[in-house]
């Protein structure tokens, strides 16, 4: 996403998430279970689980629901086993798309993802076909009007890799995935509250889409996100409002 449209894109995404509050719980529960199964149920020793629990709390998930799913994943309760599978493909105008899923049935999942790509104007690609166009980073966005000097001072001191101010005034802080929590915590401790913060796949370059192409691309993204097994959809399309 280019700097001038980043704030609009973030606000649109937050709006979409608010519309899908129930599904967010399902996604976060899967993330908690996979994180706990892979790294154990101790929050202090499992950074991925800490981030998943933070997402759960932000979505107002009850503490007992969080604990129950950690217990399921670590063997204290019987539960479903999920595996993580990433799919790659192309959208409208050749835009790159990454679809991260968690599933208990990979045959069902790949069929559903492929169907959406083909039905809504995209194409499934092979493993590695678009991933090279993205970088795994911690991304923290602060609202326009936030003090750039203060953000830069706090973020870089805490270990951030870069601080970028967009044309719209929104400030983007980039970190290595392992430094994300420390930088986010430092910003919050300094009274700088992020509007958006997560470890994500950030596109290195973007493709601008407007009008009918933009609408088609948004439809493709929405339909992929609506699939039950899909956790995240990353893309490099910059869709004009």
C-alpha positions in Angstrom: 0.0 0.0 0.0 1.4 3.4 -0.9 1.7 6.0 1.7 -1.0 8.3 0.4 -3.8 5.7 0.7 -2.6 3.8 3.7 -4.9 5.5 6.2 -8.0 4.9 4.0 -7.0 1.3 3.5 -6.6 0.7 7.3 -9.9 2.4 8.0 -11.7 0.3 5.4 -10.1 -2.9 6.8 -11.2 -2.0 10.3 -14.7 -1.4 9.1 -14.7 -4.8 7.4 -13.5 -6.5 10.6 -16.2 -4.8 12.7 -18.8 -6.2 10.3 -17.3 -9.7 10.8 -16.9 -9.7 14.6 -18.2 -13.3 14.9 -15.9 -14.6 12.4 -12.9 -12.8 14.0 -13.5 -15.0 17.1 -13.3 -18.1 15.0 -10.1 -17.0 13.4 -8.5 -15.9 16.7 -9.4 -19.2 18.3 -7.6 -21.1 15.6 -4.6 -18.9 15.9 -4.6 -19.5 19.7 -4.8 -23.3 19.2 -2.0 -23.5 16.6 0.3 -21.1 18.6 -0.3 -23.1 21.8 0.2 -26.4 20.2 3.5 -25.4 18.6 4.9 -23.3 21.4 3.1 -24.4 24.6 0.5 -22.7 26.7 2.8 -20.4 28.7 2.2 -16.9 27.5 5.6 -15.7 28.9 7.5 -18.2 26.8 5.4 -18.1 23.6 5.4 -14.7 21.8 3.0 -16.0 19.1 0.5 -17.1 21.7 0.8 -13.7 23.4 -0.1 -11.9 20.2 -3.0 -14.2 19.6 -4.4 -13.6 23.1 -4.0 -9.9 22.6 -6.1 -10.2 19.4 -8.7 -12.2 21.4 -8.9 -9.6 24.1 -9.2 -6.8 21.5 -12.2 -8.7 20.1 -13.7 -8.9 23.6 -13.4 -12.7 23.9 -14.0 -13.9 27.4 -11.0 -15.1 29.4 -12.5 -18.6 30.0 -12.9 -19.0 26.2 -9.3 -18.1 25.7 -8.1 -20.5 28.4 -10.3 -23.4 27.2 -8.8 -23.2 23.7 -5.3 -23.1 25.0 -6.1 -26.2 27.1 -7.5 -27.9 24.0 -4.4 -27.2 22.0 -2.0 -28.3 24.7 -3.7 -31.6 25.3 -5.6 -30.8 28.5 -8.9 -31.0 26.5 -9.9 -32.9 23.4 -9.9 -30.6 20.4 -9.6 -30.4 16.6 -6.1 -30.3 15.1 -5.6 -27.5 12.5 -2.7 -27.2 10.1 -1.5 -24.0 8.4 -1.5 -23.8 4.6 -0.6 -20.8 2.5 -1.9 -20.3 -1.0 -0.7 -17.7 -3.5 -2.3 -16.3 -6.6 -3.1 -13.3 -8.8 -6.1 -10.9 -8.7 -7.3 -8.2 -11.0 -4.6 -6.5 -13.1 -2.0 -9.1 -11.9 -2.2 -8.0 -8.3 -0.4 -10.4 -6.0 -2.4 -12.2 -3.3 -1.4 -14.4 -0.4 -4.1 -16.4 1.4 -3.2 -17.9 4.8 -5.5 -20.6 6.1 -5.9 -22.9 9.1 -7.8 -26.1 8.3 -8.7 -29.5 9.5 -9.4 -30.6 5.9 -6.9 -29.4 3.3 -8.8 -30.9 0.4 -11.9 -28.8 1.2 -9.8 -25.7 1.8 -7.9 -25.7 -1.5 -11.0 -26.4 -3.4 -12.8 -23.5 -1.9 -9.9 -21.1 -2.3 -9.4 -22.2 -6.0 -13.1 -21.7 -6.6 -13.1 -18.1 -5.4 -10.1 -17.2 -7.4 -11.5 -18.6 -10.6 -15.1 -17.3 -10.0 -14.1 -13.7 -9.2 -11.4 -13.0 -11.8 -8.3 -14.3 -10.2 -5.9 -17.2 -10.7 -4.4 -19.6 -8.3 -0.6 -19.6 -8.5 2.1 -22.1 -7.4 4.0 -22.0 -4.1 6.4 -19.0 -4.2 4.8 -17.4 -7.2 4.0 -14.1 -5.4 5.5 -14.4 -1.9 8.8 -12.8 -3.0 6.8 -9.6 -3.5 6.1 -9.4 0.3 8.1 -9.0 3.4 7.2 -10.4 6.8 7.3 -7.5 9.2 5.7 -6.0 12.3 3.6 -3.1 11.1 2.3 -0.3 13.4 0.1 2.5 12.1 -0.5 5.7 14.0 -3.2 8.3 13.1 -2.5 11.4 11.1 -1.6 14.3 13.5 0.6 12.1 15.7 4.0 13.7 16.4 6.4 12.2 13.9 9.4 13.3 16.0 8.1 11.5 19.1 7.2 8.4 17.2 10.6 8.2 15.5 12.5 8.8 18.8 10.5 6.1 20.7 10.3 3.6 17.9 13.9 3.6 16.8 15.1 3.5 20.4 12.9 0.4 21.0 14.4 -1.4 17.9 12.2 -0.4 15.0 13.7 -0.7 11.5 12.0 2.2 9.9 9.4 5.0 10.4 7.5 6.2 7.3 5.1 9.2 7.2 2.6 9.0 4.4 1.2 11.8 2.3 -2.0 11.6 4.4 0.0 12.1 7.6 -0.4 8.6 8.9 2.8 7.2 10.4 3.9 3.7 9.7 6.5 1.9 12.0 8.1 -1.2 10.6 9.9 -3.8 12.8 11.4 -7.2 12.5 8.7 -9.7 13.6 10.7 -10.5 16.8 10.9 -6.9 17.8 7.2 -6.1 17.2 6.0 -6.5 20.8 8.8 -4.4 22.3 8.3 -1.5 19.9 4.5 -1.6 20.2 4.8 -1.7 24.0 7.3 1.2 24.0 5.0 3.4 21.8 2.0 2.7 24.1 4.1 3.4 27.2 4.9 6.8 25.7 1.2 7.6 25.1 1.3 6.8 21.4 -1.7 4.5 20.7 -1.6 2.6 17.4 -4.7 2.4 15.3 -3.4 -0.8 13.7 -0.7 -3.1 14.8 0.2 -6.7 13.8 2.8 -8.9 12.3 1.9 -9.0 8.6 3.0 -9.7 5.0 3.8 -6.2 3.7 4.0 -5.7 -0.1 7.2 -4.3 -1.4 5.4 -2.6 -4.3 1.7 -1.9 -5.1 -0.6 -1.9 -8.1 -3.2 0.9 -8.3 -6.7 -0.2 -9.2 -9.7 2.1 -9.7 -13.2 2.0 -11.0 -14.5 -1.4 -12.1 -11.1 -3.0 -11.6 -10.9 -1.8 -8.1 -14.5 -3.0 -7.3 -13.7 -6.4 -8.8 -10.5 -6.7 -6.8 -12.3 -5.7 -3.6 -15.0 -8.4 -4.3 -12.3 -11.0 -4.8 -10.6 -10.1 -1.5 -14.0 -10.0 0.4 -15.0 -13.5 -0.9 -11.6 -15.0 0.0 -11.9 -13.4 3.5 -15.4 -14.9 3.9 -14.2 -18.5 3.5 -14.3 -20.2 6.9 -10.8 -21.6 6.7 -9.1 -18.3 5.7 -7.2 -16.5 8.5 -5.6 -13.6 6.5 -5.6 -12.2 3.0 -2.6 -10.1 2.0 -2.4 -8.3 -1.3 -0.5 -5.5 -3.1 -3.5 -3.7 -4.6 -4.0 -0.1 -3.9 -7.8 0.4 -4.4 -9.0 3.9 -5.0 -12.2 4.8 -3.0 
